[in-house]
Amino acid sequence: MLDWEHIFATRSSRMKASEIRELLKLLEQPDIISFAGGIPDPALFPAEEFQKAYSDIFAGPQVNAALQYSVSEGYKPLRDWIVQDVAKIGIDCQPENVFITSGSQQALDYLGKLFLSPKDTALVTWPTYLGALSAFNAYEPTYDQLSLNGNRTPEAYREAAAKSGGAVKFAYLSADFSNPTGETIGLEGREKLLDLADEMDIAILEDAAYQHLRFDGQPIPPIMALDIERKGGIENTRTIYSGSFSKTLAPGLRVGFVIASMPVIRKLVLMKQAADLHSSTINQIAIEQVAARGFDAQVAKIKAAYSERRDFMLKALEKYMPKGTSWTKPEGGMFVWVTLPEGMDGAELLAKSIATEKVAFVPGRAFYADGSNANTLRMSYSCANGEMIEEGIKRLGRLIASASVEEKEALPII
Amino acid sequence: MLDWEHIFATRSSRMKASEIRELLKLLEQPDIISFAGGIPDPALFPAEEFQKAYSDIFAGPQVNAALQYSVSEGYKPLRDWIVQDVAKIGIDCQPENVFITSGSQQALDYLGKLFLSPKDTALVTWPTYLGALSAFNAYEPTYDQLSLNGNRTPEAYREAAAKSGGAVKFAYLSADFSNPTGETIGLEGREKLLDLADEMDIAILEDAAYQHLRFDGQPIPPIMALDIERKGGIENTRTIYSGSFSKTLAPGLRVGFVIASMPVIRKLVLMKQAADLHSSTINQIAIEQVAARGFDAQVAKIKAAYSERRDFMLKALEKYMPKGTSWTKPEGGMFVWVTLPEGMDGAELLAKSIATEKVAFVPGRAFYADGSNANTLRMSYSCANGEMIEEGIKRLGRLIASASVEEKEALPII
């Protein structure tokens, strides 16, 4: 066998297997209660609406266009639909500001590619979406912890970046019901981030993959909307907003989007021409048809189901988790973030949990760019029913309680 | 407006608008006779077969899986189908050696990403597929001219690469009916390339996008097949073969593939997890169904149509081109490559041609990594009928003849 390592680019050493993807394989075992996936519940897919959309495409005049190459920026009626949808949350833009991607994961890859030279710094929250770290890793950046309480100065970030051999290029975050914590950044935090980005002259990457899934509480304007308000129009903004149809309609079609000022969109279009030409034409048309016919009703259906599951999970955590364990109370999305007693390790707990209790979740360490905070777990309720949640959290609580005791017993007596 | 340039990564300066993509817009003008596109003829798409495939997916037990996330390596039955299809041309491999991409353009992007650190050298033919140069450019390589007649030594390549500040990582080429020339590399050239790659310990990227479209002449084994034969099995090969369903079934679904040894496939899978998770699930299933039901008949239909159009074009060129103009005689694919009299410029000719004769083609310079050989044109016959070809080539011949005269007249008299 050849020794490929010395032929591969240096960046390839940072391409490693994702814990989450490996864990997805566990879902295939029917006796496991899984809170690991973080995938949408397929029972909620608007399958009939998609069936009608594909059927209409083949019966109509668009069939040849649907099967043919198309423009890199994306299907114009879909971009028009997105423009009117985001106008409802204060994002005033034109179709020229919208760029269609193959899921919002592709937006993260492209934005890493657009901004990061090796050794540049990306500011990310601690923890952050694992897939963002994976996407950015290919461009060999350094990570620094994005603080939204104003306790780090622009100079501090700049000095750290210079020490790593590059410059700070952007701050990446998910402001609403983030993966993995389920938490939302308040208005003050968003304004502080805009202040920081303006002072530092960096971009803000706002990952809005879960933005539509608010169950309760007051909606907060997207950072993009606040930026547009500040600057008097999208062409003066530094925020780049990415969205997805994966959590609202269906992920299997791979359709997401980016909204930004035109200099950014123009670069992304060129990048896509070179990288995969365009996203699937037929799928973009199908997404547009399903969205135009009943997006809001579909989102309402999903929110009703997920909010009930979130309630089940929060109640079960309250009931079964031992003292010393805490968790987030998300107002939307798919995730609850659990913090275990200090000193416990989520990965070790998972190994035990799979072996003895048959419950799966994602250990939290992978979501920290520095691999810290091993005593955390990501729990998804999106694909679980009330009974599974009750039983799974009960087993997990039992395991955590016994693991805490074991660890205490193992302490050296001095 | 912000000054984005200093925030963008250095690689972004190499992302430029593609002449071909800009030219595609000309196709929308109905009075232009276009040989520019290089896209498949939509009248030949197996639309009914795709209609049945999508309809079956929604009527069957696969519907939820088709709309859901799926594995990064690709849909297993499609990989199985590819294994049996390529076995017919001497590529003996397992499904684990097959990786599904979003069109073969994505394969080029990923392979650039996998192999090229900035300043590394990619060997490419002169001319080469423009989209390969665009894909590789993002990784900031240097290009050197791949010679298949053995007149450059490994040392010469290595010295040139070292001078540019990197190492030679791969040789990229399309061996059958290449875009843009339509030419095929003979068996001797393929063997020489394998010798060179073995001596230099580099990868070979074999772009087989047009491989199925042979109209006449003897098939030549793919470089991948020769490599497997030499090394006794795919795991010892250094060739990476990329294929596409865009030219045989339909490009709008964005489904292509890579075949390689497992260390390469494993890296590509990790890369895809990070870059866009996976190619569209529903489209992969649809492609597999259409391919399994009648791939060979579909390919036969396309070949019959395109070979007739190639014949029309070669006859028209013979009839109308002025002396001093030459062209390739492709045995398959979609393109004829025209060399104009020395000193003429394809881009200037296009400007005149659009203005006065209403005939479009692609100027050849963009296909040369060094921007040389301006006196060349790429002509595609895939979407033209006999009448259009006769009329278009007639007008073009007239224009070239008059342009040659003009240029002669413009020579200073000394």
Boltz contact constraints between the chains, C-beta under 6 A:
constraints:
  - contact:
      token1: [A, 1]
      token2: [B, 235]
      max_distance: 6.0
  - contact:
      token1: [A, 2]
      token2: [B, 238]
      max_distance: 6.0
  - contact:
      token1: [A, 4]
      token2: [B, 263]
      max_distance: 6.0
  - contact:
      token1: [A, 7]
      token2: [B, 169]
      max_distance: 6.0
  - contact:
      token1: [A, 7]
      token2: [B, 203]
      max_distance: 6.0
  - contact:
      token1: [A, 8]
      token2: [B, 114]
      max_distance: 6.0
  - contact:
      token1: [A, 9]
      token2: [B, 115]
      max_distance: 6.0
  - contact:
      token1: [A, 9]
      token2: [B, 116]
      max_distance: 6.0
  - contact:
      token1: [A, 9]
      token2: [B, 117]
      max_distance: 6.0
  - contact:
      token1: [A, 10]
      token2: [B, 117]
      max_distance: 6.0
  - contact:
      token1: [A, 12]
      token2: [B, 114]
      max_distance: 6.0
  - contact:
      token1: [A, 12]
      token2: [B, 267]
      max_distance: 6.0
  - contact:
      token1: [A, 15]
      token2: [B, 270]
      max_distance: 6.0
  - contact:
      token1: [A, 15]
      token2: [B, 271]
      max_distance: 6.0
  - contact:
      token1: [A, 18]
      token2: [B, 273]
      max_distance: 6.0
  - contact:
      token1: [A, 21]
      token2: [B, 273]
      max_distance: 6.0
  - contact:
      token1: [A, 39]
      token2: [B, 69]
      max_distance: 6.0
  - contact:
      token1: [A, 42]
      token2: [B, 64]
      max_distance: 6.0
  - contact:
      token1: [A, 42]
      token2: [B, 68]
      max_distance: 6.0
  - contact:
      token1: [A, 45]
      token2: [B, 67]
      max_distance: 6.0
  - contact:
      token1: [A, 47]
      token2: [B, 63]
      max_distance: 6.0
  - contact:
      token1: [A, 51]
      token2: [B, 58]
      max_distance: 6.0
  - contact:
      token1: [A, 54]
      token2: [B, 54]
      max_distance: 6.0
  - contact:
      token1: [A, 58]
      token2: [B, 51]
      max_distance: 6.0
  - contact:
      token1: [A, 63]
      token2: [B, 47]
      max_distance: 6.0
  - contact:
      token1: [A, 64]
      token2: [B, 42]
      max_distance: 6.0
  - contact:
      token1: [A, 66]
      token2: [B, 252]
      max_distance: 6.0
  - contact:
      token1: [A, 67]
      token2: [B, 45]
      max_distance: 6.0
  - contact:
      token1: [A, 67]
      token2: [B, 250]
      max_distance: 6.0
  - contact:
      token1: [A, 67]
      token2: [B, 252]
      max_distance: 6.0
  - contact:
      token1: [A, 68]
      token2: [B, 42]
      max_distance: 6.0
  - contact:
      token1: [A, 68]
      token2: [B, 252]
      max_distance: 6.0
  - contact:
      token1: [A, 69]
      token2: [B, 39]
      max_distance: 6.0
  - contact:
      token1: [A, 69]
      token2: [B, 251]
      max_distance: 6.0
  - contact:
      token1: [A, 102]
      token2: [B, 276]
      max_distance: 6.0
  - contact:
      token1: [A, 103]
      token2: [B, 276]
      max_distance: 6.0
  - contact:
      token1: [A, 105]
      token2: [B, 276]
      max_distance: 6.0
  - contact:
      token1: [A, 105]
      token2: [B, 277]
      max_distance: 6.0
  - contact:
      token1: [A, 106]
      token2: [B, 276]
      max_distance: 6.0
  - contact:
      token1: [A, 109]
      token2: [B, 275]
      max_distance: 6.0
  - contact:
      token1: [A, 114]
      token2: [B, 8]
      max_distance: 6.0
  - contact:
      token1: [A, 114]
      token2: [B, 12]
      max_distance: 6.0
  - contact:
      token1: [A, 115]
      token2: [B, 9]
      max_distance: 6.0
  - contact:
      token1: [A, 116]
      token2: [B, 9]
      max_distance: 6.0
  - contact:
      token1: [A, 117]
      token2: [B, 9]
      max_distance: 6.0
  - contact:
      token1: [A, 117]
      token2: [B, 10]
      max_distance: 6.0
  - contact:
      token1: [A, 134]
      token2: [B, 274]
      max_distance: 6.0
  - contact:
      token1: [A, 135]
      token2: [B, 274]
      max_distance: 6.0
  - contact:
      token1: [A, 169]
      token2: [B, 7]
      max_distance: 6.0
  - contact:
      token1: [A, 203]
      token2: [B, 7]
      max_distance: 6.0
  - contact:
      token1: [A, 235]
      token2: [B, 1]
      max_distance: 6.0
  - contact:
      token1: [A, 238]
      token2: [B, 2]
      max_distance: 6.0
  - contact:
      token1: [A, 250]
      token2: [B, 67]
      max_distance: 6.0
  - contact:
      token1: [A, 251]
      token2: [B, 69]
      max_distance: 6.0
  - contact:
      token1: [A, 252]
      token2: [B, 66]
      max_distance: 6.0
  - contact:
      token1: [A, 252]
      token2: [B, 67]
      max_distance: 6.0
  - contact:
      token1: [A, 252]
      token2: [B, 68]
      max_distance: 6.0
  - contact:
      token1: [A, 252]
      token2: [B, 281]
      max_distance: 6.0
  - contact:
      token1: [A, 252]
      token2: [B, 282]
      max_distance: 6.0
  - contact:
      token1: [A, 253]
      token2: [B, 280]
      max_distance: 6.0
  - contact:
      token1: [A, 254]
      token2: [B, 280]
      max_distance: 6.0
  - contact:
      token1: [A, 263]
      token2: [B, 4]
      max_distance: 6.0
  - contact:
      token1: [A, 267]
      token2: [B, 12]
      max_distance: 6.0
  - contact:
      token1: [A, 270]
      token2: [B, 15]
      max_distance: 6.0
  - contact:
      token1: [A, 271]
      token2: [B, 15]
      max_distance: 6.0
  - contact:
      token1: [A, 273]
      token2: [B, 18]
      max_distance: 6.0
  - contact:
      token1: [A, 273]
      token2: [B, 21]
      max_distance: 6.0
  - contact:
      token1: [A, 274]
      token2: [B, 134]
      max_distance: 6.0
  - contact:
      token1: [A, 274]
      token2: [B, 135]
      max_distance: 6.0
  - contact:
      token1: [A, 275]
      token2: [B, 109]
      max_distance: 6.0
  - contact:
      token1: [A, 276]
      token2: [B, 102]
      max_distance: 6.0
  - contact:
      token1: [A, 276]
      token2: [B, 103]
      max_distance: 6.0
  - contact:
      token1: [A, 276]
      token2: [B, 105]
      max_distance: 6.0
  - contact:
      token1: [A, 276]
      token2: [B, 106]
      max_distance: 6.0
  - contact:
      token1: [A, 277]
      token2: [B, 105]
      max_distance: 6.0
  - contact:
      token1: [A, 280]
      token2: [B, 253]
      max_distance: 6.0
  - contact:
      token1: [A, 280]
      token2: [B, 254]
      max_distance: 6.0
  - contact:
      token1: [A, 280]
      token2: [B, 280]
      max_distance: 6.0
  - contact:
      token1: [A, 280]
      token2: [B, 283]
      max_distance: 6.0
  - contact:
      token1: [A, 281]
      token2: [B, 252]
      max_distance: 6.0
  - contact:
      token1: [A, 282]
      token2: [B, 252]
      max_distance: 6.0
  - contact:
      token1: [A, 283]
      token2: [B, 280]
      max_distance: 6.0
